[in-house]
């Protein structure tokens, strides 16, 4: 998946009260990453302990919960045949819960990246105001470097293709992939020569996060970055109690 560069926040660790929610009522809003899924299954079966609660939000008007954090824990438990998971229900639409996005960036050969994107059927055109178009949700991504910028027209479908290509090229060693929590940090590293290009998009609103879930659709991996007023403290729930 690449390295994450997360902004530093002064967020307290909080002992949480959790409830058990049926896994079948939880709905993902992002695609899974196979490596992360396998890592969770290996960890939880090895320790026999589920220590990080699911963070959920009730989907308005539906008997289901949006998975805010815990996609791979949910999928791993489902694969193991579990029925429920300890969960914290968030007041998602309160001002305390913030939703941002991640900005994929890479160090590597631009021409190779462009070639792979075009091979997947994407249109990539040089465009001076690409970043502005991306921020206004008029295109899927702006690909921004120090000296030039490109626009990638489209929406959710095209964002998924970009994520797929970047992940594949990262695994193959073609590029060094980094996900930034802030585009300003990416641009700063670009000026230092630590990365070559960053993909910029508009962060979805909370309503936009909820909408695909109702339709059974998902965003590409690392589309959303949620910031909460607390970090849940570790819990100690036996894996066998979740079946």
N, C-alpha and C positions, 0 to 999 in steps of 0.2 A: 504493500500500500504506500510505501514511501515514509519519509520522516515527517513528524509533525512539529511545527513551531507555534506553540500556544502562547497567547498573550498572558502576562502575569497578572493575576487578580488576587486580591486579599479576601478570599472566601473562607469562612470558618467551617471546620468539620463539625457535623451535628449528629447526635444520636437520634436515629429516626424510629418512628413507629411504623411498622409495616403490616400489610394484610396479604392474605394469599388470594391471588387472582388466577383464574383458569387460563392456561396458555392459549387456548383456542379463541379467547376473547381479545387477545393482544394482536395488534396489526402493525406491521413494519411500515416505515415511510421511506426507507432507503434500501438499495440492493445490498446483499451480503458480500463479504470478501472471504473466499474459501479458506485462506490461510488463517484468518482470525477465528473462523468457526472451528477449524481443527485444533487450534491452540487452546480455545476454551474447553472443548470436549476433553482434551488431554489433561488439562489442569483440574477440572472438576471431578473427573473420574479417578484421577490420581490422589486427590486430597479427600474426596468424599464430602467436601464442604462447599456450600453455596454461600459466598461471603459478601457479594455485592448486589444489593437489591435492584430490581427493575424500577425504572422511573417511568411512570405512565401518566397519561392525561385522558380523561373521559372525552370521547367523541360526541359532540352535541347531537342529541336526538337519536343516538344509536347505542345498542348494547355491546359496545366494543371500546377498546382503549388504544390510543396512539402510543407506540413505544417511543418515548423521548430519548431514552438511553437504555441500551441493553439488547440491541438487535441480535448479536451473536450469542448472548446468553439464552435468549428466547429460542433461537433456531437450534442451538445445541441441546437444550432440554427437550425440545420437540423431537429431535433426532434420536435421543436416548429413550424416548417413550414416556417422559414425565408428563404430569397433568396440570401442575400449578407452579407458581413461583412467588416468593415473598416480594411485595411491591410497595412502592411509595406512590400515592396518587397526588399529582401536582395540580395546583390551581393555575392551569396553563395560560389562561388569558389575563392573568394579573400582571402588573408592571414588574413584579419580581422575577419573572421568567423572561429572558431575552433570547431572541433567535437571530443568529448571524449565519455566515457561510464560511467555507474554506476556499482558499485560493490555491489551486494546483500550480506549482512552478517547477522548472527543470533546468538543469545544467546539461548541455549536450548539443548535438548538431541539429540546428533548426531545420535544415533541408530534409533530414531524415524524418523528423516529426511531421513536417508538412506532407511529405510523401505518404506516410502511413495514414494520416487523417484523410487525405484525398482518396486513398485506396479504399477507405471505408465508405466512400460516397459523400463526404462532407465538402462543402464549398468553403474555401479559405481565400479571402481577398485582402490585399493590403488596403488599409483605411486609416486615415489620420485621426478621425474621431471615433474609433472603435470602442474606446473605453466609455465614452459618453453614451453610445448606443447600448452597450451592455448594462450600464447602470440604469437605463430607462427601460430595460427588458425588451428591447427591440431586436436583439440577437441572442444566440445561445451563449457565446463567449466572445470576449475580446482577448486576443493574444498580444501581450504588450512587452516590448523590449526597450532597450535604451535608445535605439535609433529608429525603430519602425514598429508599426502595430498592424494587426490583421483583425478582420471580423469573420466570425463563423456564424452565419445565419441559422435560424431555427429556434428550438426550444428544448423541452425535456428530453425528447428522443435524441437530439444531437448532443446534449450534455452527457448522456449515457455513453454514447459512442466515444466521445473525447476521453472520458474516464477509463473506458475499456482499453483504448489505445495507450494511454499513459501508463496504466498498470502493466500491460503486456511489455512495453518497452523498458519499464523499470526492472521487471523480473528478468528480462533478457540481457540486462546490463547496457542497454543502448543509451539510457539517460539516467541521471540522478534525480529522483522525484522527491519534492518537498511540498508539504501542505502548510500554508500559512494561515493563521487565524486573522491576520490583518494585512491588507494589501500594502499598507505603508511600510510594514516590516519587510515585505517582499521587495518593494522598490528600493529600500535602503540596502538590502543585501545585493540587489542587482547593481547598484552603484559601486559596491565593494568588489564586484566580480564573482560573488559566491553563487549566483544563479544567472541564467541568460534570459529567460522569459517567464512571465507569469500569466495565467489564464484568469480573467476577471469576469465576474457575473454579479447580478443583483441578488442579495439575500432574499429568500422567500418570506412572505408575511406568515403569521401564525395561521391565518385562514387558508393560505395557499398550501401550508403543510398539511392541514386537516383534509382538504378537498380530495387529493388523490387517494387518501386512505379509504374514504367512503366508496371509491370506485374500484378499490383493489389494485391501485397503481402505486409505483414507488419511484423515488428519485434515484439518481446515480449515487454511488457511495460518497460520503463526505460533502453532501450538498448543504446540510444544516449543521450549525454549531450552536448548541444551546448553552447558555450561561445561567446558572441558578444562584439563589442567595445563600446556598449551603452545599457542602460536599457530604453525602451520606457516610456516616461512620460504618465500619465493617460490621457485618452481622455473622452469626454462627448457626447456620441451618444445615442439617444433614441432608445430603443429596437423596438418601433413601426416603425421606419424608415428603418428597415432592412427587412421588408416584402414587 
